[in-house]
């Protein structure tokens, strides 16, 4: 049993411009660093296929999907939100990223691999049911959760989001769905400035103020998440793995480092071992300092790959 690592060259073809932080170089930095550490040799590399229209419709309405199709340019860039642009290769990359999450669920649920990491872009957790924003078009983790619930007939799936920006899109989609428990930590007040207060019972928000110490972050997350997760007893855990709470990241003001991401992963792996038969799907969200991102993903994967 191994960790599946989903990667595809076409993820790099989506490019929102030379000054945009969500760049193809993010994936190149991760893959290069994994080669330097030798961890790449221990992973089961998988080339994903595109998600189908029917699978997208488990989360996103046809009107929204059709709108994105119509906006897809044949050249140049079109902005769907002030921070989010489409180019000719964007939806191909987005369909591959979403498809990788579907395949990851299928492989983990069929015991082909122990767990999986989807090293994909564009990310997904800001994509609401019918709205693109925050560099995101399709909500990858919500699609993964729905695949597990509807196709594999699970009764309880946990989504854990440790990106520095709150996963407003995931909250928008799963809020009130008692089959899903979503636990998230994020800098607050901060982008996207929504979906923080007055949430449904299945949403566990841990807002963190700027410049919070690593020690305080760990204490709050463990206190806020662990009992809820253990009481929920998830049969599968899906992670929105954003690494932009790193102290070096230019997009935020928290103080985590690679060892904090190792700690987070160990805590999640412990819950999965207790309740989920070790089943975890993790998919890349944010992280914009290339070296910090690569080191943090490597720490995350070392823990995932140590599960047998």
BAKE-184398 format. One line per 3 residues: number of its first residue (from 0); their letters; for each residue x, y, z of N, C-alpha, C. Coordinates in steps of 0.001 Angstrom, whole numbers, plus 500000, padded with zeros to 6 digits. Layout:
# BAKE-184398
NUM) A) X/Y/Z/X/Y/Z/X/Y/Z; ... .
# end
This chain:
# BAKE-184398
0) XXX) 500849/498806/500000/500000/500000/500000/500888/501249/500000; 500500/502220/499206/501334/503398/499002/500487/504671/499010; 501187/505784/498807/500528/507076/498602/500508/507387/497106 .
3) XXX) 499332/507587/496562/499208/507993/495159/499511/509482/495048; 500252/509851/494011/500600/511251/493757/500098/511589/492353; 499069/512424/492293/498439/512771/491014/499103/514009/490418 .
6) XXX) 499558/513866/489180/500245/514955/488502/499955/514863/487004; 499968/516021/486342/499745/516037/484888/500404/517294/484316; 501086/517143/483185/501756/518286/482559/500782/519414/482238 .
9) XXX) 499538/519078/481919/498575/520107/481509/498132/521000/482662; 498426/520615/483920/498185/521534/485039/499025/522803/484867; 500175/522674/484206/501096/523802/484054/500672/524750/482938 .
12) XXX) 499768/524314/482088/499377/525127/480927/498410/526249/481312; 497758/526103/482448/496906/527176/482970/497803/528261/483552; 497718/529468/483014/498629/530544/483423/497866/531861/483428 .
15) XXX) 497679/532419/484609/496886/533649/484735/497711/534922/484578; 498977/534784/484179/499794/535962/483912/501086/535947/484705; 502105/536661/484223/503440/536595/484836/503502/537118/486271 .
18) XXX) 502584/537984/486662/502610/538532/488016/501632/537837/488959; 500914/536850/488453/499897/536209/489288/500538/535186/490222; 500177/535226/491531/500827/534317/492486/500498/532845/492268 .
21) XXX) 499318/532533/491685/498939/531132/491476/499510/530717/490122; 500799/530367/490143/501562/530191/488921/501932/528731/488679; 502252/528375/487429/502714/527016/487141/503973/526639/487913 .
24) XXX) 504792/527629/488272/506033/527353/489000/505790/526704/490352; 504587/526855/490890/504277/526230/492175/504416/524713/492088; 503850/524120/491048/503937/522671/490900/505354/522244/490550 .
27) XXX) 506030/523020/489729/507410/522691/489365/508292/522675/490603; 508078/523624/491516/508884/523681/492740/508650/522459/493609; 507403/522036/493723/507081/520846/494525/507738/519601/493947 .
30) XXX) 507556/519395/492658/508061/518172/492025/509581/518133/492061; 510233/519273/491852/511689/519343/491914/512204/519021/493315; 511515/519546/494329/511960/519311/495705/511770/517847/496093 .
33) XXX) 510674/517236/495676/510457/515816/495963/511547/514965/495316; 512018/515377/494132/513115/514660/493488/514408/514830/494279; 514638/516027/494799/515848/516287/495589/515884/515444/496859 .
36) XXX) 514730/515280/497500/514688/514514/498750/514574/513011/498509; 514249/512616/497279/514069/511213/496964/512694/510674/497283; 511829/511531/497826/510490/511072/498187/509682/510697/496944 .
39) XXX) 510003/511328/495823/509260/511022/494599/509324/509538/494244; 510414/508864/494613/510583/507447/494285/509699/506539/495137; 509165/507071/496226/508350/506265/497139/506856/506420/496880 .
42) XXX) 506501/507282/495929/505100/507575/495657/504627/506813/494421; 503334/506562/494368/502714/505917/493210/502157/507022/492314; 502897/507374/491259/502522/508499/490408/501368/508101/489491 .
45) XXX) 500359/508957/489445/499157/508677/488658/498880/509875/487750; 498611/509598/486490/498237/510640/485520/496712/510661/485435; 496076/511735/485897/494611/511732/485965/493944/511941/484620 .
48) XXX) 492658/511645/484608/491805/511928/483466/490810/513015/483846; 490208/513637/482838/489248/514711/483108/487999/514179/483809; 487446/515006/484665/486159/514699/485278/485072/514732/484208 .
51) XXX) 484025/513957/484390/482915/513974/483441/481909/515066/483802; 481067/515397/482848/480035/516410/483105/479086/515947/484217; 478685/514700/484171/477773/514180/485197/478392/514257/486584 .
54) XXX) 479694/514011/486683/480356/514110/487983/480409/515559/488464; 480665/516495/487568/480631/517912/487945/479244/518326/488438; 478203/517752/487853/476829/518118/488209/476427/517645/489601 .
57) XXX) 477240/516803/490249/476932/516431/491637/477152/517596/492584; 477875/518624/492124/478172/519796/492960/477730/521096/492302; 478015/521249/491004/477782/522518/490318/476608/522413/489346 .
60) XXX) 475716/523428/489302/474571/523375/488386/474990/523559/486932; 474203/523007/486030/474499/523078/484601/474636/524526/484121; 473802/525417/484634/473870/526820/484206/475250/527408/484462 .
63) XXX) 475836/527098/485608/477171/527592/485942/478227/526961/485044; 478144/525655/484842/479117/524977/483983/479050/525528/482562; 477841/525761/482075/477660/526304/480721/478230/527718/480629 .
66) XXX) 478047/528487/481687/478585/529854/481722/480110/529831/481603; 480769/528938/482345/482222/528824/482248/482640/528408/480837; 481913/527461/480266/482227/527009/478904/482171/528170/477913 .
69) XXX) 481142/529010/478058/480974/530135/477147/482080/531183/477323; 482585/531321/478542/483607/532323/478833/485010/531872/478426; 485200/530579/478227/486531/530059/477884/487039/530714/476611 .
72) XXX) 488156/531469/476663/488637/532161/475457/489414/531217/474541; 489495/531564/473287/490322/530822/472340/491732/531404/472291; 491903/532623/472816/493220/533228/472981/493112/534314/474047 .
75) XXX) 494246/534686/474613/494247/535709/475637/493650/535215/476943; 493212/536159/477775/492656/535836/479089/491340/536561/479301; 490439/535887/480006/489153/536472/480388/489023/536323/481896 .
78) XXX) 488683/537399/482585/488550/537343/484039/487124/536981/484429; 486983/535940/485241/485682/535567/485784/485424/536225/487132; 486486/536736/487754/486440/537487/489002/487687/538367/488990 .
81) XXX) 487748/539398/489847/488907/540302/489791/490257/539615/489941; 490290/538470/490654/491558/537777/490890/491677/536459/490127; 490728/536160/489252/490630/534825/488655/490443/534935/487152 .
84) XXX) 491387/534362/486404/491361/534492/484940/491344/533124/484276; 490675/533077/483124/490668/531892/482272/491472/532182/481015; 492176/531161/480545/492864/531216/479261/492459/529970/478480 .
87) XXX) 492947/529760/477263/492463/528620/476476/492630/527257/477145; 493633/527089/477990/493895/525788/478607/493334/525656/480025; 492624/526658/480508/492221/526671/481915/491231/525566/482264 .
90) XXX) 490147/525448/481511/489131/524469/481897/489620/523043/481718; 490508/522810/480775/491140/521488/480652/491892/521158/481954; 492691/522107/482451/493420/521889/483701/492463/521699/484866 .
93) XXX) 491401/522512/484910/490435/522415/486005/489701/521080/485986; 489357/520592/484803/488693/519289/484703/489635/518151/485104; 490916/518302/484784/491895/517300/485213/492076/517319/486726 .
96) XXX) 492122/518515/487318/492265/518623/488772/491076/517988/489477; 489880/518293/488995/488682/517693/489583/488648/516189/489343; 489037/515783/488126/489064/514363/487815/490043/513600/488672 .
99) XXX) 491176/514225/488986/492163/513583/489859/491564/513294/491226; 490743/514200/491719/490105/513974/493018/489116/512814/492967; 488379/512711/491865/487458/511574/491705/488243/510260/491659 .
102) XXX) 489309/510227/490860/490125/509019/490759/490780/508678/492089; 491215/509700/492814/491845/509457/494115/490873/508775/495066; 489631/509252/495085/488616/508613/495931/488420/507162/495513 .
105) XXX) 488304/506928/494221/488077/505564/493736/489241/504646/494092; 490466/505130/493964/491630/504296/494257/491752/504002/495745; 491486/505000/496565/491562/504782/498018/490430/503875/498484 .
108) XXX) 489229/504101/497969/488089/503291/498402/488202/501839/497944; 488914/501605/496844/489101/500232/496360/490390/499608/496880; 491055/500296/497821/492275/499800/498484/493437/499590/497519 .
111) XXX) 493440/500309/496399/494607/500267/495514/495791/501005/496128; 495486/502057/496889/496497/502829/497611/495943/503147/498993; 496845/503504/499915/496407/503851/501269/495759/505229/501298 .
114) XXX) 496435/506189/500651/495951/507569/500624/496452/508215/499339; 496106/509492/499156/496462/510143/497897/496686/511632/498105; 497620/512181/497309/497837/513622/497251/497674/514070/495812 .
117) XXX) 496801/515055/495607/496536/515584/494271/497323/516883/494119; 498405/516820/493354/499274/517975/493132/498793/518678/491867; 497748/519447/492018/497031/519981/490857/496791/521481/490999 .
120) XXX) 496498/522075/489901/496017/523444/489829/495181/523561/488562; 494192/524464/488531/493853/525435/489560/493294/524787/490820; 493411/525511/491951/492825/525015/493204/491306/525089/493154 .
123) XXX) 490636/524778/494289/489187/524672/494205/488358/525187/495355; 488949/525425/496537/488084/525583/497713/487352/526920/497794; 487704/527882/496946/486932/529134/496896/485778/529072/495893 .
126) XXX) 485725/528038/495074/484646/527926/494086/483353/527532/494787; 482379/528429/494745/481082/528148/495336/480257/527323/494350; 479058/526980/494762/478233/526116/493919/478058/526710/492521 .
129) XXX) 477884/528028/492434/477644/528659/491130/478441/529947/490981; 479695/529938/491475/480505/531158/491411/481982/530809/491455; 482754/531310/490492/484201/531159/490518/484821/532374/491198 .
132) XXX) 485884/532132/491973/486593/533222/492637/487843/532638/493298; 488725/533522/493742/489882/533074/494504/490748/532074/493772; 490914/532242/492459/491728/531384/491586/491050/530044/491292 .
135) XXX) 489784/529859/491688/489137/528539/491653/487923/528527/490718; 487690/527368/490071/486581/527204/489134/485647/526063/489540; 486201/524887/489814/485429/523738/490303/485919/523401/491711 .
138) XXX) 484981/523031/492588/485378/522757/493967/485819/521300/494109; 487116/521094/494066/487685/519755/494011/487339/518897/495228; 487463/519472/496427/487223/518653/497625/485741/518326/497791 .
141) XXX) 484868/519248/497420/483436/518952/497491/483073/517856/496495; 483677/517900/495316/483440/516839/494329/483935/515494/494842; 485084/515484/495511/485610/514243/496093/484672/513707/497156 .
144) XXX) 484196/514595/498025/483289/514164/499092/482003/513591/498508; 481446/514248/497491/480207/513754/496887/480418/512421/496174; 481590/512238/495592/481899/510940/494976/481874/509826/496031 .
147) XXX) 482464/510100/497169/482496/509102/498237/481100/508803/498769; 480267/509834/498871/478931/509664/499440/477963/509025/498456; 478018/509442/497202/476997/509002/496243/477391/507735/495489 .
150) XXX) 478650/507609/495105/479093/506447/494335/479546/505303/495241; 480264/505650/496306/480781/504623/497213/479888/504411/498431; 478829/505192/498530/477785/504999/499536/478302/505094/500973 .
153) XXX) 479297/505975/501185/479701/506251/502559/478633/507083/503247; 478642/507039/504551/477654/507792/505336/478248/509047/505970; 479574/509069/506172/480202/510200/506866/481566/510504/506241 .
156) XXX) 481722/511727/505754/482997/512196/505200/483379/513490/505912; 484635/513571/506350/485149/514812/506942/485972/515560/505901; 485784/516873/505846/486639/517755/505049/487427/518619/506016 .
159) XXX) 488741/518632/505859/489619/519447/506698/490341/520443/505796; 490253/521719/506133/490816/522790/505305/491747/523622/506178; 493079/523505/505930/494020/524310/506715/494689/525401/505880 .
162) XXX) 494112/525731/504730/494560/526889/503956/494397/528150/504804; 495248/529151/504558/495167/530377/505349/493920/531197/505016; 493334/530936/503839/492089/531598/503441/490923/530635/503647 .
165) XXX) 489855/531123/504216/488729/530227/504470/488138/529680/503178; 487794/528403/503198/487219/527751/502029/485748/528062/501882; 485453/529302/501524/484067/529756/501435/483248/528917/500461 .
168) XXX) 483895/528484/499369/483169/527697/498380/482724/526359/498933; 483611/525717/499672/483259/524428/500268/482147/524605/501288; 482240/525645/502102/481174/525926/503074/479850/526149/502353 .
171) XXX) 479888/526930/501280/478676/527212/500517/478010/525924/500032; 478822/524952/499647/478296/523719/499058/477848/522713/500112; 478613/522547/501203/478343/521443/502140/477598/521876/503398 .
174) XXX) 477422/523183/503588/476759/523661/504804/475381/523029/504976; 475142/522430/506144/473859/521801/506442/473749/520351/506018; 474753/519829/505312/474751/518424/504897/475303/517595/506055 .
177) XXX) 474428/516878/506741/474832/516156/507948/475765/514985/507671; 475927/514617/506408/476857/513542/506053/478298/514029/506043; 478491/515350/506087/479820/515953/505978/480097/516814/507200 .
180) XXX) 481269/516639/507799/481766/517546/508829/482946/518292/508228; 482865/519623/508205/483963/520425/507679/484641/521181/508807; 485932/520926/508990/486742/521626/509989/487766/522479/509259 .
183) XXX) 487831/523765/509601/488794/524621/508918/489443/525603/509878; 490669/525980/509538/491389/527049/510237/491805/528064/509186; 491811/529347/509556/492110/530385/508566/492379/531700/509275 .
186) XXX) 493165/532556/508621/493397/533893/509159/492105/534691/509082; 491832/535477/510132/490601/536270/510183/490851/537534/511000; 490366/538700/510538/489629/538939/509281/490575/538914/508076 .
189) XXX) 490095/538352/506980/490951/538124/505823/490083/537680/504655; 490663/537702/503459/489967/537165/502287/489522/535732/502583; 488297/535343/502204/487327/536004/501325/486263/536837/502062 .
192) XXX) 486454/537053/503387/485545/537906/504148/484091/537418/504106; 483903/536113/504176/482539/535571/504148/482510/534199/504789; 481308/533711/505091/481100/532341/505562/481850/532028/506859 .
195) XXX) 482039/533027/507707/482745/532802/508971/481762/532609/510116; 480746/533439/510178/479825/533439/511318/478484/532803/510938; 477739/532399/511960/476378/531863/511823/476337/530690/510835 .
198) XXX) 477227/529750/511033/477277/528605/510133/476467/527440/510681; 476207/526489/509803/475460/525286/510176/476271/524449/511156; 475600/523517/511804/476212/522703/512841/477365/521855/512300 .
201) XXX) 477352/521533/511024/478408/520671/510472/479652/521438/510034; 479715/522737/510316/480868/523565/509966/481585/523989/511243; 482868/523629/511359/483684/523987/512524/484757/524970/512064 .
204) XXX) 484577/526241/512374/485510/527292/511976/486455/527633/513125; 487750/527701/512827/488734/528170/513793/489417/529405/513200; 488845/530607/513425/489489/531815/512917/490729/532158/513740 .
207) XXX) 491801/532548/513058/493089/532827/513689/493507/534254/513333; 493863/535059/514341/494273/536424/514065/495688/536470/513485; 495991/537529/512757/497319/537709/512170/498387/537666/513251 .
210) XXX) 499538/537099/512888/500713/537009/513754/500541/536070/514939; 499528/535228/514908/499362/534206/515942/500580/533271/515909; 501038/532863/517077/502204/531979/517147/501838/530566/516694 .
213) XXX) 502844/529830/516303/502665/528431/515936/502084/527634/517102; 502587/527868/518296/502116/527124/519472/500646/527392/519750; 500246/528653/519642/498846/528998/519878/497959/528427/518784 .
216) XXX) 498428/528457/517547/497675/527868/516441/497415/526389/516715; 498446/525656/517077/498285/524219/517344/497267/523969/518456; 497354/524766/519498/496456/524579/520639/494999/524796/520234 .
219) XXX) 494744/525841/519467/493361/526150/519073/492794/525116/518103; 493613/524696/517154/493146/523720/516168/492845/522381/516834; 493732/521920/517680/493507/520634/518344/492250/520687/519210 .
222) XXX) 492082/521792/519947/490902/521925/520804/489624/522041/519991; 489697/522705/518847/488498/522931/518051/488085/521764/517181; 489059/520995/516706/488769/519948/515725/488655/518539/516300 .
225) XXX) 489578/518190/517194/489812/516771/517475/488589/516055/518030; 487924/516664/519023/486749/515998/519593/485637/515891/518566; 485418/516955/517793/484361/516907/516782/484620/515805/515755 .
228) XXX) 485872/515680/515339/486214/514641/514362/486032/513243/514950; 486491/513047/516162/486354/511727/516785/484900/511378/517069; 484111/512366/517433/482678/512112/517658/481968/511792/516343 .
231) XXX) 482407/512415/515265/481790/512226/513952/482136/510869/513345; 483347/510379/513638/483821/509079/513126/483774/509017/511587; 484556/509859/510924/484503/509884/509448/484997/508575/508849 .
234) XXX) 484368/508179/507765/484799/506986/507028/485839/507320/505958; 485985/508600/505667/486991/509101/504739/487282/510543/505129; 488549/510942/505009/488931/512333/505260/489457/512938/503965 .
237) XXX) 488930/514100/503614/489359/514851/502429/489975/516157/502918; 491173/516469/502443/491902/517641/502926/492037/518687/501825; 491655/519928/502142/492060/521089/501355/493399/521541/501922 .
240) XXX) 494478/521125/501248/495832/521322/501772/496429/522608/501204; 496172/523705/501893/496784/524978/501550/497962/525222/502475; 499085/525666/501919/500307/525842/502703/500703/527316/502800 .
243) XXX) 499723/528210/502659/499986/529648/502674/499887/530277/504049; 499704/529472/505099/499837/530000/506466/501289/529956/506920; 502195/529570/506030/503626/529539/506328/504132/530954/506592 .
246) XXX) 505049/531085/507518/505554/532412/507914/506208/533163/506757; 506697/532468/505738/507341/533121/504600/506381/533468/503475; 505138/533014/503563/504219/533199/502446/503862/534678/502274 .
249) XXX) 503909/535185/501045/503626/536601/500823/502147/536966/500862; 501266/535964/500909/499833/536229/500799/499121/536264/502148; 499858/536107/503265/499183/536004/504561/500115/536439/505682 .
252) XXX) 499610/536323/506918/500354/536852/508069/500303/535894/509258; 500408/534597/508979/500525/533622/510050/501959/533106/510108; 502241/532235/511073/503626/531915/511391/503920/530420/511418 .
255) XXX) 503244/529648/510568/503516/528220/510539/504787/527936/509730; 505323/526730/509922/506437/526270/509095/506189/524817/508719; 507152/524196/508046/506955/522836/507561/506660/521865/508698 .
258) XXX) 507247/522083/509864/507006/521172/510991/505584/521298/511525; 504979/522465/511391/503571/522610/511772/502678/521829/510812; 503019/521827/509527/502237/521032/508572/502452/519535/508810 .
261) XXX) 503639/519171/509241/503870/517781/509626/502975/517415/510812; 502912/518313/511800/502072/518080/512984/500589/517967/512593; 500120/518884/511751/498730/518839/511289/498428/517503/510611 .
264) XXX) 499340/517080/509746/499124/515834/509017/499115/514640/509964; 500009/514633/510937/500036/513536/511909/498730/513466/512697; 498166/514625/513057/496903/514632/513779/495782/514062/512904 .
267) XXX) 495750/514473/511650/494705/513992/510737/494878/512496/510480; 496113/512051/510287/496390/510631/510068/495932/509808/511277; 496105/510364/512480/495642/509672/513676/494139/509460/513677 .
270) XXX) 493397/510475/513276/491936/510347/513192/491560/509333/512115; 492234/509397/510971/491943/508458/509883/492255/507025/510295; 493319/506843/511053/493666/505491/511508/492607/504942/512454 .
273) XXX) 492075/505821/513285/491082/505407/514279/489731/505096/513647; 489329/505887/512636/487949/505804/512152/487798/505484/510663; 488815/505759/509845/488627/505782/508391/489438/504729/507660 .
276) XXX) 489954/503753/508384/490797/502735/507743/491964/503390/507003; 492472/504499/507576/493617/505261/507047/493321/505994/505742; 492054/506086/505345/491726/506650/504027/491726/508179/504067 .
279) XXX) 492632/508772/503285/492770/510226/503191/492985/510615/501733; 492259/511637/501293/492513/512291/500004/492930/513719/500315; 494112/514128/499898/494582/515495/500120/494797/516159/498773 .
282) XXX) 494324/517395/498638/494496/518098/497359/495055/519493/497600; 495967/519906/496748/496667/521177/496911/495719/522351/496718; 495810/523296/497644/495114/524577/497489/496171/525678/497369 .
285) XXX) 496360/526506/498410/497283/527628/498320/498703/527288/498730; 499548/528337/498715/500970/528232/499021/501752/528920/497935; 502352/530098/498238/502862/530965/497174/504327/531366/497341 .
288) XXX) 504973/530954/498426/506427/531059/498533/506972/529710/498100; 507697/529675/496982/507977/528398/496325/508763/527439/497212; 509791/527914/497884/510586/527022/498729/509773/526550/499936 .
291) XXX) 509046/527483/500568/508228/527110/501725/507144/526122/501330; 506536/526354/500163/505509/525440/499673/506083/524044/499462; 507230/523966/498790/507831/522666/498490/508214/521921/499766 .
294) XXX) 508815/522617/500715/509211/521982/501978/507997/521501/502752; 506935/522286/502745/505732/521939/503502/505012/520753/502884; 504904/520736/501545/504292/519588/500878/505111/518331/501136 .
297) XXX) 506433/518454/501109/507297/517302/501376/507036/516745/502776; 506920/517626/503777/506635/517175/505151/505265/516487/505209; 504280/517078/504563/502925/516518/504498/502950/515108/503883 .
300) XXX) 503689/514966/502788/503749/513687/502084/504568/512651/502847; 505587/513092/503557/506356/512127/504363/505460/511432/505373; 504568/512202/505992/503643/511597/506968/502648/510685/506266 .
303) XXX) 502046/511160/505179/501090/510321/504457/501735/509026/503984; 502977/509120/503512/503649/507953/502956/504158/506992/504032; 504134/507425/505283/504587/506548/506373/503468/505642/506894 .
306) XX) 502247/505807/506359/501090/505030/506821/501048/503701/506069; 501077/502600/506811/500984/501271/506186/499978/500421/506912 .
# end
